[in-house]
């Protein structure tokens, strides 16, 4: 259906994700063509998101079995003196593995902030392109309305006055009526150029809807990233301070964030696959959707969305006829000025007003020719595709990497926290009263040594 917009080429990630197998709930293959309105395609994306749910189930199962094993091992009777179990050799390794996992999670959070920003930039570029396209369409409508109104006003006032002034000369009146008919024809031709007038689909409303959804998506990810960051930092603080109550609270929060990370991973994976299907061949879907929503002539849509030499300008014939009619009206007015003004001096004023109107109309006409060319709207279309398929796709991939690193880091930390807990000193949450008891043998021994030193 023609080449892609200028400057837009689907990236390697788009081609790679587009090759992801698509199946419905009955495990039957589904075409990877972007069709969100079809039930089979929706089921295929839901299955992609369900893979993250399966990963969460496996993660929780492995985590539960590991914690159960650790709990059972801790309840076994200890062989050997109590002093021998105070600090086994693997305590430091377990603690540092937990710290390393949490630091890796913090690095993933940095990637998440970058991915969230890139995704927001891509959506912002889409919204800006829609607003610019809306400005172009509004300018076309405004210029057409202004030009048609000027021509109608000239027909009703100046040309009517001119005919009344030149009534004694029938040939001059016939020339003025010929200019009237041509002005009415030009007004009719130009009125058909406002192709977007009365269309229910408004680009500015689409841009506002997209911006509204993106604002809440961006805020939700910011809150998730901050929550993940706080969990990692306070868990590290609990390990550094060897605070049992802080570790308990952060363990519960880590489990919650682990579930949220796997959930966000499923949404990101489904969104990335769906976006890759769209970006691999966006023209057919956009053309069909726009045709359904607007009811415009397919020839007009093909001209603006494809904008190549194969598709001709659907307004070229009207523009050519209007330009010829304007030139003919101008030449007729010049002839009337030469012949009528010497005999009818009162005709000079309406003729000058008509010439001024024609100059303004011709300026508006040239602006219309530039705005109706496919370059402007097609450039907005290409910018919107680049925002979605480059910036937003890159942002989604970084968010997917963040979710994966966050889930792995939190799962590793949850497995390591019980081992680190076992090596916390017993005086973490309370002070032993026997330490201040003067009748304690160890305290008495320290008191005697203090007296002897004096």
SVG drawing of the C-alpha trace seen along z (x, -y; Angstrom):
<svg xmlns="http://www.w3.org/2000/svg" viewBox="-30 -59 75 92">
<polyline fill="none" stroke="black" stroke-width="0.4" points="0.0,0.0 2.9,-2.3 6.0,-3.0 6.2,-4.0 6.1,-7.7 9.4,-9.5 11.9,-8.9 9.9,-5.9 11.3,-2.4 10.2,0.4 13.1,1.3 14.6,4.7 12.7,5.1 9.4,4.5 10.3,7.3 11.4,9.6 8.3,9.1 6.1,9.4 7.3,13.0 6.0,14.0 3.6,16.9 -0.1,15.8 -2.6,18.3 -6.1,18.1 -7.5,19.9 -7.9,23.1 -4.2,22.9 -5.0,22.3 -2.7,20.1 -3.9,16.5 -2.6,14.1 -0.2,11.5 -2.0,8.7 -3.0,6.0 -6.7,6.4 -7.7,5.4 -11.4,5.6 -11.2,9.4 -11.7,11.8 -9.0,14.2 -6.4,11.5 -7.5,10.3 -7.1,13.8 -3.6,14.0 -2.5,10.8 -4.2,12.1 -2.1,15.3 1.0,13.3 0.1,11.4 -0.8,14.7 2.8,15.9 3.7,13.3 1.0,14.8 2.5,18.2 5.9,16.9 4.5,15.3 2.9,18.6 6.2,20.5 8.1,17.8 5.7,17.9 5.8,21.7 9.6,21.9 9.8,19.1 7.3,20.8 9.1,24.2 12.4,22.5 11.1,20.6 9.4,23.8 12.6,25.7 14.5,22.9 11.9,22.8 12.1,26.6 15.9,26.5 15.9,23.8 13.7,25.9 16.1,28.9 17.9,29.4 21.3,27.9 24.2,30.3 27.1,28.6 27.5,25.9 25.5,22.7 28.6,20.7 29.3,22.7 26.1,21.6 26.6,17.9 28.0,16.9 28.5,19.7 30.7,19.1 27.9,18.7 26.2,15.8 28.2,13.0 27.7,14.6 23.9,14.8 23.7,11.2 25.9,9.9 24.0,11.9 20.8,10.2 22.5,6.8 23.7,7.5 20.2,8.5 18.7,5.3 21.4,3.2 20.6,4.9 16.9,4.0 17.9,0.4 19.7,0.4 16.6,1.8 14.6,-1.0 16.8,-3.5 16.0,-1.7 12.4,-1.9 12.5,-5.7 14.2,-6.0 11.7,-3.7 8.7,-5.5 10.1,-8.8 10.7,-7.4 7.2,-6.0 5.7,-9.3 7.8,-11.1 6.5,-8.9 2.9,-9.4 3.5,-13.2 4.9,-13.2 1.7,-11.4 -0.5,-13.9 1.5,-16.8 1.2,-15.4 -2.6,-15.0 -2.9,-18.6 -0.8,-19.8 -2.9,-17.8 -6.0,-19.3 -4.6,-22.8 -4.0,-22.1 -7.5,-20.8 -9.0,-23.7 -7.0,-26.1 -8.3,-24.5 -11.9,-24.9 -11.3,-28.5 -9.7,-29.5 -12.5,-27.9 -15.2,-29.5 -13.5,-32.9 -13.0,-32.7 -16.5,-31.5 -17.9,-34.2 -15.9,-36.9 -17.0,-35.6 -20.7,-35.5 -20.4,-39.0 -18.9,-40.2 -21.7,-38.6 -24.4,-40.1 -23.0,-43.7 -20.3,-44.8 -21.4,-42.8 -25.0,-43.7 -24.1,-47.4 -22.0,-47.1 -24.8,-45.7 -27.1,-48.5 -24.6,-51.2 -23.9,-49.7 -27.6,-48.9 -27.6,-51.1 -24.9,-49.0 -26.3,-45.4 -23.0,-44.0 -21.2,-45.3 -24.0,-43.9 -23.6,-40.5 -19.9,-40.6 -20.6,-41.4 -23.2,-38.6 -20.6,-36.2 -18.2,-37.2 -21.0,-36.6 -21.6,-33.1 -17.9,-32.3 -17.6,-33.7 -20.5,-31.4 -18.9,-28.5 -15.6,-29.2 -17.4,-29.4 -19.0,-26.1 -15.7,-24.5 -13.9,-25.8 -16.7,-24.8 -16.0,-21.2 -12.4,-21.4 -13.2,-21.5 -13.3,-17.7 -13.1,-17.4 -16.1,-19.6 -18.8,-17.7 -16.6,-14.7 -17.4,-13.2 -13.8,-12.2 -11.8,-15.1 -8.0,-14.8 -7.9,-17.2 -10.4,-14.9 -8.2,-11.9 -5.1,-13.8 -6.9,-14.8 -8.0,-11.2 -4.5,-9.9 -3.0,-12.5 -5.5,-11.7 -4.7,-8.0 -1.0,-8.6 -1.0,-11.0 -2.5,-8.3 -0.2,-5.6 2.8,-7.7 1.7,-8.5 1.0,-4.8 4.5,-3.8 6.1,-6.6 4.3,-5.3 5.4,-1.7 9.0,-2.8 9.1,-4.8 7.5,-2.0 10.1,0.4 12.9,-2.0 11.7,-2.5 11.4,1.2 15.0,1.8 16.4,-1.1 14.6,-0.3 15.5,3.4 19.1,2.4 18.8,0.2 17.3,3.0 20.2,5.3 22.7,2.6 21.0,1.8 20.2,5.5 16.7,4.4 14.3,7.3 11.0,5.3 12.1,3.3 13.1,6.5 9.7,8.1 7.8,5.0 10.0,4.9 9.6,8.6 5.8,8.2 6.2,5.1 8.7,7.0 6.1,9.7 3.5,7.1 5.9,5.4 6.9,8.8 3.3,9.4 3.0,5.9 6.2,6.4 5.0,9.6 1.7,8.0 3.3,5.0 5.5,7.3 2.5,9.0 0.9,5.7 4.1,4.5 4.7,7.8 1.2,7.7 1.5,4.0 4.9,4.5 3.6,7.4 0.5,5.5 2.4,2.4 4.9,4.4 2.0,5.9 0.7,2.4 4.1,0.9 5.1,3.6 2.3,2.5 0.4,-0.5 -1.2,-1.8 -4.0,0.8 -5.3,0.5 -5.1,-3.3 -6.8,-3.6 -9.6,-1.2 -10.2,-2.8 -10.3,-6.3 -12.6,-5.3 -15.0,-3.7 -14.9,-6.7 -15.1,-9.5 -16.9,-8.0 -14.5,-10.0 -13.8,-9.0 -11.0,-6.3 -9.3,-8.2 -8.8,-11.2 -7.5,-9.0 -5.1,-7.1 -3.7,-10.4 -2.9,-11.8 -1.8,-8.5 0.4,-7.3 1.4,-10.5 3.3,-9.1 3.3,-9.7 1.1,-6.7 -1.9,-8.4 -3.0,-11.6 -4.4,-14.6 -8.2,-14.2 -8.6,-18.0 -6.4,-18.8 -9.3,-19.2 -11.2,-21.5 -8.1,-23.6 -7.3,-23.9 -10.9,-24.9 -11.0,-27.5 -7.7,-29.0 -8.8,-29.3 -12.1,-30.9 -10.3,-33.4 -8.0,-34.3 -11.0,-34.7 -12.9,-36.9 -9.8,-39.1 -9.4,-39.6 -13.1,-40.4 -12.9,-43.0 -9.8,-44.5 -11.9,-44.8 -14.8,-46.3 -12.5,-48.9 -11.2,-50.0 -14.6,-50.2 -17.0,-51.1 -15.2,-53.5 -14.9,-56.3 -18.6,-56.1 -19.8,-55.2 -17.5,-56.8 -19.6,-55.3 -18.5,-51.8 -14.9,-52.5 -15.5,-52.0 -17.2,-48.5 -14.6,-47.5 -11.7,-48.4 -13.5,-46.6 -13.8,-43.5 -10.1,-43.6 -9.1,-43.8 -11.4,-40.9 -9.8,-38.9 -6.3,-39.6 -7.3,-38.4 -9.0,-35.4 -6.0,-34.5 -3.8,-34.7 -6.1,-32.4 -6.2,-30.1 -2.4,-29.7 -2.5,-28.9 -5.2,-26.3 -3.1,-24.7 -0.2,-24.4 -2.4,-23.1 -4.3,-20.6 -1.0,-19.1 -0.3,-15.7 3.1,-16.7 1.9,-18.4 -0.6,-15.9 1.6,-13.0 4.5,-14.5 2.3,-14.5 1.3,-10.9 5.0,-9.9 5.8,-11.8 3.0,-10.1 4.3,-6.7 7.8,-7.5 6.6,-8.5 4.7,-5.3 6.9,-2.8 10.3,-4.2 10.2,-6.1 7.2,-4.3 8.4,-0.9 11.9,-1.6 10.3,-2.8 8.1,0.4 11.2,2.6 13.0,0.7 9.9,1.0 9.8,4.7 13.5,5.0 12.8,3.1 9.9,5.4 12.1,8.5 15.0,7.2 12.8,6.1 11.1,9.5 14.4,11.3 15.9,9.0 13.0,9.2 12.7,13.0 16.4,13.4 16.1,11.0 13.1,12.9 15.1,16.1 18.1,14.5 16.4,12.6 15.7,15.6 19.3,16.6 20.4,13.1 17.8,13.0 19.4,16.0 22.6,14.1 21.2,11.0 22.3,10.5 19.7,11.4 19.8,7.8 18.3,6.3 14.9,5.5 15.5,5.4 18.3,5.0 19.2,8.0 18.5,7.0 21.2,9.5 23.8,7.2 23.2,4.7 22.7,7.2 25.6,6.9 24.9,10.4 25.5,11.9 28.7,13.9 30.1,12.4 29.2,8.9 30.8,9.6 34.0,10.8 34.2,7.6 33.6,5.5 36.5,7.3 38.8,6.7 37.9,3.0 38.7,2.7 42.1,4.4 43.0,2.1 42.4,-0.9"/>
</svg>
